[in-house]
């Protein structure tokens, strides 16, 4: 499993439009990428126009398929206008882990209950 946390900010006062554009992208990822286990956007509760994207992929092949997919190429122009000069890309943290087993395994798979999530969850 490969997990990514992408910290980003969008241009000021464009959050609602960014969230709508991102929702299209997220739907395409979930519909077309069987190796993707989680693709969720979270809005900061303390910093306006700041987000964290959490991504989990089955393996390197799934991550590479995501990056090269036609739907991502088609959707990048929808979110790009929100990352202009006033926006910042704060960084990407990547993690590799062995497959989870037991009670925690369901937390990361689509269709499984994820417990109580904060209201800032988008998507």
N, CA, C and O atoms as a GROMACS GRO file, in nm:
protein
  492
    1UNK      N    1   0.085  -0.118   0.000
    1UNK     CA    2   0.000   0.000   0.000
    1UNK      C    3   0.089   0.123   0.000
    1UNK      O    4   0.194   0.126   0.064
    2UNK      N    5   0.045   0.222  -0.072
    2UNK     CA    6   0.116   0.350  -0.078
    2UNK      C    7   0.017   0.459  -0.039
    2UNK      O    8  -0.092   0.468  -0.096
    3UNK      N    9   0.056   0.540   0.057
    3UNK     CA   10  -0.028   0.650   0.101
    3UNK      C   11   0.038   0.783   0.075
    3UNK      O   12   0.158   0.799   0.096
    4UNK      N   13  -0.040   0.879   0.030
    4UNK     CA   14   0.009   1.015   0.005
    4UNK      C   15  -0.080   1.113   0.078
    4UNK      O   16  -0.202   1.097   0.083
    5UNK      N   17  -0.018   1.215   0.134
    5UNK     CA   18  -0.091   1.329   0.189
    5UNK      C   19  -0.039   1.452   0.118
    5UNK      O   20   0.078   1.487   0.131
    6UNK      N   21  -0.126   1.517   0.043
    6UNK     CA   22  -0.089   1.634  -0.034
    6UNK      C   23  -0.148   1.757   0.034
    6UNK      O   24  -0.270   1.773   0.040
    7UNK      N   25  -0.062   1.843   0.083
    7UNK     CA   26  -0.106   1.967   0.146
    7UNK      C   27  -0.106   2.075   0.039
    7UNK      O   28  -0.005   2.095  -0.029
    8UNK      N   29  -0.218   2.144   0.023
    8UNK     CA   30  -0.225   2.248  -0.079
    8UNK      C   31  -0.317   2.359  -0.036
    8UNK      O   32  -0.400   2.344   0.053
    9UNK      N   33  -0.300   2.470  -0.101
    9UNK     CA   34  -0.388   2.585  -0.080
    9UNK      C   35  -0.430   2.634  -0.218
    9UNK      O   36  -0.357   2.621  -0.316
   10UNK      N   37  -0.549   2.689  -0.222
   10UNK     CA   38  -0.600   2.741  -0.348
   10UNK      C   39  -0.600   2.893  -0.342
   10UNK      O   40  -0.584   2.953  -0.235
   11UNK      N   41  -0.617   2.955  -0.457
   11UNK     CA   42  -0.621   3.100  -0.460
   11UNK      C   43  -0.731   3.149  -0.366
   11UNK      O   44  -0.835   3.085  -0.353
   12UNK      N   45  -0.708   3.262  -0.302
   12UNK     CA   46  -0.806   3.312  -0.204
   12UNK      C   47  -0.948   3.321  -0.260
   12UNK      O   48  -0.970   3.362  -0.374
   13UNK      N   49  -1.041   3.282  -0.177
   13UNK     CA   50  -1.185   3.291  -0.206
   13UNK      C   51  -1.231   3.205  -0.324
   13UNK      O   52  -1.334   3.233  -0.384
   14UNK      N   53  -1.154   3.100  -0.357
   14UNK     CA   54  -1.196   3.013  -0.467
   14UNK      C   55  -1.228   2.872  -0.417
   14UNK      O   56  -1.243   2.780  -0.497
   15UNK      N   57  -1.239   2.855  -0.287
   15UNK     CA   58  -1.259   2.722  -0.230
   15UNK      C   59  -1.380   2.648  -0.283
   15UNK      O   60  -1.370   2.530  -0.318
   16UNK      N   61  -1.494   2.714  -0.288
   16UNK     CA   62  -1.617   2.646  -0.332
   16UNK      C   63  -1.605   2.598  -0.477
   16UNK      O   64  -1.646   2.487  -0.509
   17UNK      N   65  -1.550   2.680  -0.564
   17UNK     CA   66  -1.533   2.641  -0.704
   17UNK      C   67  -1.430   2.528  -0.716
   17UNK      O   68  -1.448   2.436  -0.794
   18UNK      N   69  -1.323   2.536  -0.638
   18UNK     CA   70  -1.223   2.430  -0.637
   18UNK      C   71  -1.285   2.298  -0.593
   18UNK      O   72  -1.259   2.194  -0.653
   19UNK      N   73  -1.366   2.302  -0.488
   19UNK     CA   74  -1.429   2.180  -0.438
   19UNK      C   75  -1.520   2.117  -0.542
   19UNK      O   76  -1.525   1.994  -0.554
   20UNK      N   77  -1.592   2.198  -0.619
   20UNK     CA   78  -1.677   2.145  -0.725
   20UNK      C   79  -1.592   2.078  -0.834
   20UNK      O   80  -1.626   1.970  -0.881
   21UNK      N   81  -1.484   2.143  -0.873
   21UNK     CA   82  -1.396   2.086  -0.975
   21UNK      C   83  -1.329   1.959  -0.923
   21UNK      O   84  -1.316   1.861  -0.996
   22UNK      N   85  -1.288   1.961  -0.798
   22UNK     CA   86  -1.224   1.843  -0.741
   22UNK      C   87  -1.321   1.726  -0.732
   22UNK      O   88  -1.281   1.612  -0.752
   23UNK      N   89  -1.447   1.752  -0.703
   23UNK     CA   90  -1.547   1.645  -0.693
   23UNK      C   91  -1.558   1.568  -0.824
   23UNK      O   92  -1.577   1.447  -0.823
   24UNK      N   93  -1.547   1.637  -0.938
   24UNK     CA   94  -1.549   1.571  -1.068
   24UNK      C   95  -1.427   1.479  -1.081
   24UNK      O   96  -1.439   1.365  -1.125
   25UNK      N   97  -1.312   1.530  -1.042
   25UNK     CA   98  -1.188   1.452  -1.046
   25UNK      C   99  -1.198   1.330  -0.956
   25UNK      O  100  -1.164   1.219  -0.997
   26UNK      N  101  -1.244   1.348  -0.834
   26UNK     CA  102  -1.254   1.238  -0.738
   26UNK      C  103  -1.350   1.130  -0.789
   26UNK      O  104  -1.322   1.011  -0.774
   27UNK      N  105  -1.460   1.170  -0.847
   27UNK     CA  106  -1.555   1.072  -0.900
   27UNK      C  107  -1.491   0.989  -1.012
   27UNK      O  108  -1.514   0.869  -1.020
   28UNK      N  109  -1.411   1.053  -1.097
   28UNK     CA  110  -1.343   0.981  -1.204
   28UNK      C  111  -1.241   0.883  -1.148
   28UNK      O  112  -1.228   0.771  -1.198
   29UNK      N  113  -1.168   0.923  -1.045
   29UNK     CA  114  -1.070   0.833  -0.982
   29UNK      C  115  -1.143   0.712  -0.925
   29UNK      O  116  -1.102   0.598  -0.948
   30UNK      N  117  -1.249   0.735  -0.850
   30UNK     CA  118  -1.320   0.626  -0.786
   30UNK      C  119  -1.386   0.532  -0.887
   30UNK      O  120  -1.397   0.412  -0.862
   31UNK      N  121  -1.429   0.586  -0.999
   31UNK     CA  122  -1.496   0.504  -1.100
   31UNK      C  123  -1.400   0.425  -1.190
   31UNK      O  124  -1.436   0.321  -1.243
   32UNK      N  125  -1.278   0.476  -1.206
   32UNK     CA  126  -1.187   0.419  -1.306
   32UNK      C  127  -1.059   0.357  -1.254
   32UNK      O  128  -0.980   0.304  -1.332
   33UNK      N  129  -1.036   0.362  -1.125
   33UNK     CA  130  -0.909   0.314  -1.072
   33UNK      C  131  -0.929   0.207  -0.965
   33UNK      O  132  -0.942   0.239  -0.847
   34UNK      N  133  -0.933   0.080  -1.005
   34UNK     CA  134  -0.954  -0.026  -0.906
   34UNK      C  135  -0.840  -0.037  -0.805
   34UNK      O  136  -0.861  -0.091  -0.696
   35UNK      N  137  -0.722   0.013  -0.836
   35UNK     CA  138  -0.610   0.009  -0.743
   35UNK      C  139  -0.608   0.124  -0.644
   35UNK      O  140  -0.522   0.128  -0.556
   36UNK      N  141  -0.700   0.219  -0.658
   36UNK     CA  142  -0.711   0.329  -0.563
   36UNK      C  143  -0.802   0.287  -0.450
   36UNK      O  144  -0.914   0.240  -0.473
   37UNK      N  145  -0.757   0.304  -0.328
   37UNK     CA  146  -0.835   0.266  -0.210
   37UNK      C  147  -0.895   0.385  -0.137
   37UNK      O  148  -0.995   0.371  -0.066
   38UNK      N  149  -0.835   0.502  -0.154
   38UNK     CA  150  -0.889   0.623  -0.090
   38UNK      C  151  -0.841   0.744  -0.168
   38UNK      O  152  -0.724   0.753  -0.205
   39UNK      N  153  -0.932   0.836  -0.192
   39UNK     CA  154  -0.901   0.961  -0.262
   39UNK      C  155  -0.997   1.064  -0.205
   39UNK      O  156  -1.106   1.085  -0.260
   40UNK      N  157  -0.957   1.128  -0.098
   40UNK     CA  158  -1.047   1.218  -0.024
   40UNK      C  159  -0.982   1.352   0.001
   40UNK      O  160  -0.863   1.360   0.035
   41UNK      N  161  -1.059   1.457  -0.015
   41UNK     CA  162  -1.015   1.593   0.010
   41UNK      C  163  -1.073   1.640   0.143
   41UNK      O  164  -1.192   1.624   0.169
   42UNK      N  165  -0.988   1.699   0.225
   42UNK     CA  166  -1.029   1.754   0.353
   42UNK      C  167  -0.998   1.902   0.356
   42UNK      O  168  -0.888   1.944   0.320
   43UNK      N  169  -1.094   1.982   0.400
   43UNK     CA  170  -1.076   2.126   0.411
   43UNK      C  171  -1.028   2.159   0.552
   43UNK      O  172  -1.080   2.106   0.650
   44UNK      N  173  -0.929   2.244   0.561
   44UNK     CA  174  -0.877   2.284   0.691
   44UNK      C  175  -0.985   2.354   0.772
   44UNK      O  176  -1.066   2.430   0.719
   45UNK      N  177  -0.986   2.326   0.900
   45UNK     CA  178  -1.079   2.395   0.990
   45UNK      C  179  -1.015   2.520   1.049
   45UNK      O  180  -1.082   2.596   1.119
   46UNK      N  181  -0.887   2.543   1.020
   46UNK     CA  182  -0.817   2.658   1.078
   46UNK      C  183  -0.759   2.754   0.974
   46UNK      O  184  -0.742   2.872   1.004
   47UNK      N  185  -0.729   2.706   0.855
   47UNK     CA  186  -0.669   2.792   0.752
   47UNK      C  187  -0.763   2.800   0.632
   47UNK      O  188  -0.792   2.699   0.568
   48UNK      N  189  -0.810   2.919   0.602
   48UNK     CA  190  -0.900   2.932   0.487
   48UNK      C  191  -0.823   2.899   0.360
   48UNK      O  192  -0.704   2.927   0.348
   49UNK      N  193  -0.892   2.841   0.266
   49UNK     CA  194  -0.836   2.804   0.136
   49UNK      C  195  -0.724   2.702   0.145
   49UNK      O  196  -0.639   2.695   0.055
   50UNK      N  197  -0.722   2.621   0.250
   50UNK     CA  198  -0.619   2.519   0.269
   50UNK      C  199  -0.684   2.381   0.275
   50UNK      O  200  -0.788   2.363   0.339
   51UNK      N  201  -0.621   2.284   0.207
   51UNK     CA  202  -0.677   2.151   0.195
   51UNK      C  203  -0.569   2.045   0.214
   51UNK      O  204  -0.450   2.072   0.197
   52UNK      N  205  -0.613   1.925   0.249
   52UNK     CA  206  -0.527   1.807   0.249
   52UNK      C  207  -0.597   1.700   0.166
   52UNK      O  208  -0.712   1.665   0.191
   53UNK      N  209  -0.525   1.650   0.067
   53UNK     CA  210  -0.574   1.539  -0.015
   53UNK      C  211  -0.506   1.412   0.036
   53UNK      O  212  -0.384   1.406   0.043
   54UNK      N  213  -0.586   1.312   0.072
   54UNK     CA  214  -0.533   1.185   0.119
   54UNK      C  215  -0.560   1.081   0.011
   54UNK      O  216  -0.673   1.061  -0.031
   55UNK      N  217  -0.452   1.014  -0.032
   55UNK     CA  218  -0.462   0.914  -0.138
   55UNK      C  219  -0.398   0.784  -0.090
   55UNK      O  220  -0.292   0.786  -0.028
   56UNK      N  221  -0.462   0.672  -0.117
   56UNK     CA  222  -0.405   0.541  -0.086
   56UNK      C  223  -0.420   0.453  -0.210
   56UNK      O  224  -0.528   0.442  -0.268
   57UNK      N  225  -0.308   0.391  -0.249
   57UNK     CA  226  -0.304   0.304  -0.366
   57UNK      C  227  -0.257   0.166  -0.326
   57UNK      O  228  -0.178   0.150  -0.233
   58UNK      N  229  -0.306   0.066  -0.396
   58UNK     CA  230  -0.273  -0.073  -0.369
   58UNK      C  231  -0.122  -0.099  -0.382
   58UNK      O  232  -0.064  -0.171  -0.301
   59UNK      N  233  -0.060  -0.040  -0.485
   59UNK     CA  234   0.082  -0.065  -0.512
   59UNK      C  235   0.135   0.042  -0.607
   59UNK      O  236   0.062   0.133  -0.647
   60UNK      N  237   0.264   0.030  -0.644
   60UNK     CA  238   0.325   0.126  -0.735
   60UNK      C  239   0.254   0.130  -0.870
   60UNK      O  240   0.238   0.238  -0.928
   61UNK      N  241   0.212   0.016  -0.919
   61UNK     CA  242   0.143   0.012  -1.048
   61UNK      C  243   0.014   0.094  -1.044
   61UNK      O  244  -0.018   0.164  -1.140
   62UNK      N  245  -0.060   0.085  -0.934
   62UNK     CA  246  -0.184   0.161  -0.921
   62UNK      C  247  -0.156   0.311  -0.916
   62UNK      O  248  -0.230   0.390  -0.976
   63UNK      N  249  -0.051   0.351  -0.846
   63UNK     CA  250  -0.015   0.492  -0.840
   63UNK      C  251   0.027   0.543  -0.978
   63UNK      O  252  -0.013   0.652  -1.018
   64UNK      N  253   0.107   0.466  -1.049
   64UNK     CA  254   0.150   0.507  -1.182
   64UNK      C  255   0.031   0.512  -1.279
   64UNK      O  256   0.023   0.601  -1.363
   65UNK      N  257  -0.061   0.418  -1.266
   65UNK     CA  258  -0.182   0.420  -1.350
   65UNK      C  259  -0.264   0.545  -1.323
   65UNK      O  260  -0.318   0.605  -1.415
   66UNK      N  261  -0.272   0.585  -1.196
   66UNK     CA  262  -0.343   0.708  -1.160
   66UNK      C  263  -0.279   0.828  -1.228
   66UNK      O  264  -0.348   0.908  -1.291
   67UNK      N  265  -0.149   0.839  -1.215
   67UNK     CA  266  -0.078   0.955  -1.269
   67UNK      C  267  -0.088   0.963  -1.422
   67UNK      O  268  -0.089   1.073  -1.478
   68UNK      N  269  -0.096   0.848  -1.488
   68UNK     CA  270  -0.098   0.845  -1.635
   68UNK      C  271  -0.238   0.833  -1.693
   68UNK      O  272  -0.253   0.828  -1.816
   69UNK      N  273  -0.340   0.829  -1.610
   69UNK     CA  274  -0.476   0.801  -1.658
   69UNK      C  275  -0.533   0.915  -1.743
   69UNK      O  276  -0.504   1.032  -1.719
   70UNK      N  277  -0.614   0.879  -1.843
   70UNK     CA  278  -0.678   0.981  -1.926
   70UNK      C  279  -0.771   1.073  -1.847
   70UNK      O  280  -0.780   1.192  -1.876
   71UNK      N  281  -0.839   1.018  -1.746
   71UNK     CA  282  -0.931   1.102  -1.670
   71UNK      C  283  -0.856   1.205  -1.586
   71UNK      O  284  -0.906   1.316  -1.565
   72UNK      N  285  -0.736   1.172  -1.538
   72UNK     CA  286  -0.659   1.273  -1.465
   72UNK      C  287  -0.609   1.380  -1.562
   72UNK      O  288  -0.611   1.498  -1.529
   73UNK      N  289  -0.566   1.340  -1.680
   73UNK     CA  290  -0.523   1.438  -1.781
   73UNK      C  291  -0.639   1.531  -1.817
   73UNK      O  292  -0.619   1.651  -1.837
   74UNK      N  293  -0.759   1.476  -1.824
   74UNK     CA  294  -0.876   1.556  -1.858
   74UNK      C  295  -0.919   1.647  -1.743
   74UNK      O  296  -0.971   1.756  -1.767
   75UNK      N  297  -0.898   1.603  -1.619
   75UNK     CA  298  -0.945   1.680  -1.505
   75UNK      C  299  -0.845   1.782  -1.451
   75UNK      O  300  -0.884   1.877  -1.383
   76UNK      N  301  -0.717   1.764  -1.480
   76UNK     CA  302  -0.617   1.860  -1.431
   76UNK      C  303  -0.650   2.004  -1.472
   76UNK      O  304  -0.635   2.094  -1.390
   77UNK      N  305  -0.694   2.028  -1.596
   77UNK     CA  306  -0.729   2.166  -1.632
   77UNK      C  307  -0.846   2.223  -1.552
   77UNK      O  308  -0.861   2.345  -1.543
   78UNK      N  309  -0.928   2.138  -1.493
   78UNK     CA  310  -1.041   2.187  -1.413
   78UNK      C  311  -0.996   2.242  -1.278
   78UNK      O  312  -1.056   2.336  -1.226
   79UNK      N  313  -0.890   2.183  -1.221
   79UNK     CA  314  -0.842   2.228  -1.090
   79UNK      C  315  -0.725   2.325  -1.101
   79UNK      O  316  -0.698   2.399  -1.006
   80UNK      N  317  -0.655   2.326  -1.214
   80UNK     CA  318  -0.537   2.411  -1.232
   80UNK      C  319  -0.564   2.560  -1.210
   80UNK      O  320  -0.479   2.628  -1.152
   81UNK      N  321  -0.678   2.615  -1.252
   81UNK     CA  322  -0.699   2.759  -1.233
   81UNK      C  323  -0.697   2.803  -1.086
   81UNK      O  324  -0.681   2.921  -1.058
   82UNK      N  325  -0.714   2.711  -0.996
   82UNK     CA  326  -0.719   2.745  -0.854
   82UNK      C  327  -0.583   2.742  -0.786
   82UNK      O  328  -0.570   2.774  -0.668
   83UNK      N  329  -0.481   2.703  -0.861
   83UNK     CA  330  -0.347   2.697  -0.803
   83UNK      C  331  -0.255   2.798  -0.869
   83UNK      O  332  -0.140   2.768  -0.901
   84UNK      N  333  -0.308   2.918  -0.890
   84UNK     CA  334  -0.230   3.025  -0.952
   84UNK      C  335  -0.122   3.079  -0.860
   84UNK      O  336  -0.089   3.016  -0.760
   85UNK      N  337  -0.067   3.195  -0.892
   85UNK     CA  338   0.046   3.249  -0.816
   85UNK      C  339   0.014   3.274  -0.669
   85UNK      O  340   0.105   3.271  -0.586
   86UNK      N  341  -0.111   3.297  -0.636
   86UNK     CA  342  -0.145   3.323  -0.496
   86UNK      C  343  -0.162   3.194  -0.416
   86UNK      O  344  -0.171   3.197  -0.293
   87UNK      N  345  -0.166   3.080  -0.485
   87UNK     CA  346  -0.183   2.952  -0.417
   87UNK      C  347  -0.046   2.893  -0.386
   87UNK      O  348   0.055   2.932  -0.444
   88UNK      N  349  -0.046   2.800  -0.294
   88UNK     CA  350   0.080   2.733  -0.263
   88UNK      C  351   0.058   2.583  -0.258
   88UNK      O  352  -0.049   2.536  -0.220
   89UNK      N  353   0.158   2.510  -0.297
   89UNK     CA  354   0.156   2.365  -0.284
   89UNK      C  355   0.252   2.336  -0.171
   89UNK      O  356   0.374   2.338  -0.190
   90UNK      N  357   0.199   2.307  -0.056
   90UNK     CA  358   0.281   2.297   0.065
   90UNK      C  359   0.363   2.171   0.071
   90UNK      O  360   0.458   2.163   0.150
   91UNK      N  361   0.330   2.072  -0.008
   91UNK     CA  362   0.413   1.953  -0.008
   91UNK      C  363   0.335   1.825  -0.015
   91UNK      O  364   0.214   1.820   0.006
   92UNK      N  365   0.410   1.720  -0.044
   92UNK     CA  366   0.354   1.585  -0.052
   92UNK      C  367   0.434   1.497   0.041
   92UNK      O  368   0.558   1.497   0.038
   93UNK      N  369   0.365   1.423   0.123
   93UNK     CA  370   0.430   1.323   0.208
   93UNK      C  371   0.383   1.187   0.162
   93UNK      O  372   0.263   1.161   0.156
   94UNK      N  373   0.478   1.101   0.128
   94UNK     CA  374   0.443   0.967   0.082
   94UNK      C  375   0.486   0.863   0.184
   94UNK      O  376   0.588   0.878   0.250
   95UNK      N  377   0.407   0.758   0.195
   95UNK     CA  378   0.435   0.651   0.290
   95UNK      C  379   0.407   0.518   0.224
   95UNK      O  380   0.314   0.505   0.144
   96UNK      N  381   0.488   0.420   0.256
   96UNK     CA  382   0.468   0.285   0.206
   96UNK      C  383   0.448   0.195   0.328
   96UNK      O  384   0.523   0.204   0.425
   97UNK      N  385   0.347   0.110   0.322
   97UNK     CA  386   0.319   0.024   0.437
   97UNK      C  387   0.278  -0.114   0.389
   97UNK      O  388   0.228  -0.130   0.277
   98UNK      N  389   0.300  -0.214   0.472
   98UNK     CA  390   0.249  -0.347   0.438
   98UNK      C  391   0.096  -0.343   0.446
   98UNK      O  392   0.040  -0.255   0.510
   99UNK      N  393   0.029  -0.438   0.382
   99UNK     CA  394  -0.117  -0.441   0.390
   99UNK      C  395  -0.164  -0.449   0.535
   99UNK      O  396  -0.105  -0.521   0.616
  100UNK      N  397  -0.268  -0.376   0.564
  100UNK     CA  398  -0.326  -0.380   0.699
  100UNK      C  399  -0.408  -0.506   0.717
  100UNK      O  400  -0.469  -0.556   0.622
  101UNK      N  401  -0.410  -0.556   0.836
  101UNK     CA  402  -0.492  -0.673   0.867
  101UNK      C  403  -0.577  -0.642   0.989
  101UNK      O  404  -0.552  -0.545   1.059
  102UNK      N  405  -0.673  -0.724   1.012
  102UNK     CA  406  -0.755  -0.710   1.132
  102UNK      C  407  -0.854  -0.597   1.124
  102UNK      O  408  -0.899  -0.560   1.015
  103UNK      N  409  -0.888  -0.541   1.238
  103UNK     CA  410  -0.995  -0.442   1.248
  103UNK      C  411  -0.965  -0.314   1.172
  103UNK      O  412  -1.058  -0.250   1.124
  104UNK      N  413  -0.839  -0.276   1.158
  104UNK     CA  414  -0.807  -0.151   1.090
  104UNK      C  415  -0.816  -0.160   0.939
  104UNK      O  416  -0.824  -0.057   0.873
  105UNK      N  417  -0.814  -0.278   0.883
  105UNK     CA  418  -0.813  -0.293   0.738
  105UNK      C  419  -0.933  -0.224   0.673
  105UNK      O  420  -0.918  -0.165   0.567
  106UNK      N  421  -1.051  -0.231   0.734
  106UNK     CA  422  -1.171  -0.172   0.676
  106UNK      C  423  -1.168  -0.021   0.668
  106UNK      O  424  -1.247   0.037   0.593
  107UNK      N  425  -1.082   0.044   0.743
  107UNK     CA  426  -1.078   0.189   0.743
  107UNK      C  427  -1.038   0.247   0.608
  107UNK      O  428  -1.077   0.359   0.576
  108UNK      N  429  -0.962   0.173   0.530
  108UNK     CA  430  -0.904   0.227   0.410
  108UNK      C  431  -0.964   0.175   0.281
  108UNK      O  432  -0.915   0.208   0.173
  109UNK      N  433  -1.068   0.095   0.289
  109UNK     CA  434  -1.126   0.040   0.168
  109UNK      C  435  -1.262   0.101   0.142
  109UNK      O  436  -1.344   0.118   0.232
  110UNK      N  437  -1.284   0.136   0.013
  110UNK     CA  438  -1.413   0.190  -0.025
  110UNK      C  439  -1.525   0.095   0.014
  110UNK      O  440  -1.510  -0.027   0.005
  111UNK      N  441  -1.634   0.151   0.057
  111UNK     CA  442  -1.748   0.069   0.092
  111UNK      C  443  -1.748   0.022   0.237
  111UNK      O  444  -1.848  -0.032   0.284
  112UNK      N  445  -1.639   0.043   0.307
  112UNK     CA  446  -1.633   0.004   0.447
  112UNK      C  447  -1.658   0.127   0.534
  112UNK      O  448  -1.622   0.238   0.495
  113UNK      N  449  -1.720   0.108   0.650
  113UNK     CA  450  -1.741   0.222   0.739
  113UNK      C  451  -1.608   0.283   0.780
  113UNK      O  452  -1.511   0.212   0.806
  114UNK      N  453  -1.604   0.416   0.784
  114UNK     CA  454  -1.482   0.484   0.824
  114UNK      C  455  -1.499   0.554   0.958
  114UNK      O  456  -1.413   0.633   0.998
  115UNK      N  457  -1.607   0.525   1.028
  115UNK     CA  458  -1.626   0.587   1.159
  115UNK      C  459  -1.670   0.732   1.144
  115UNK      O  460  -1.714   0.774   1.038
  116UNK      N  461  -1.657   0.806   1.252
  116UNK     CA  462  -1.696   0.946   1.252
  116UNK      C  463  -1.586   1.030   1.190
  116UNK      O  464  -1.473   1.032   1.238
  117UNK      N  465  -1.620   1.098   1.082
  117UNK     CA  466  -1.525   1.185   1.014
  117UNK      C  467  -1.561   1.331   1.043
  117UNK      O  468  -1.678   1.363   1.064
  118UNK      N  469  -1.462   1.418   1.044
  118UNK     CA  470  -1.492   1.559   1.068
  118UNK      C  471  -1.576   1.617   0.958
  118UNK      O  472  -1.575   1.568   0.845
  119UNK      N  473  -1.650   1.722   0.990
  119UNK     CA  474  -1.737   1.785   0.891
  119UNK      C  475  -1.660   1.847   0.776
  119UNK      O  476  -1.718   1.878   0.672
  120UNK      N  477  -1.529   1.866   0.794
  120UNK     CA  478  -1.450   1.930   0.690
  120UNK      C  479  -1.421   1.836   0.574
  120UNK      O  480  -1.359   1.878   0.476
  121UNK      N  481  -1.465   1.711   0.581
  121UNK     CA  482  -1.443   1.615   0.473
  121UNK      C  483  -1.521   1.658   0.350
  121UNK      O  484  -1.639   1.691   0.359
  122UNK      N  485  -1.455   1.656   0.235
  122UNK     CA  486  -1.518   1.692   0.108
  122UNK      C  487  -1.527   1.565   0.025
  122UNK      O  488  -1.430   1.490   0.016
  123UNK      N  489  -1.643   1.540  -0.037
  123UNK     CA  490  -1.651   1.427  -0.129
  123UNK      C  491  -1.728   1.312  -0.082
  123UNK      O  492  -1.741   1.212  -0.153
   0.00000   0.00000   0.00000
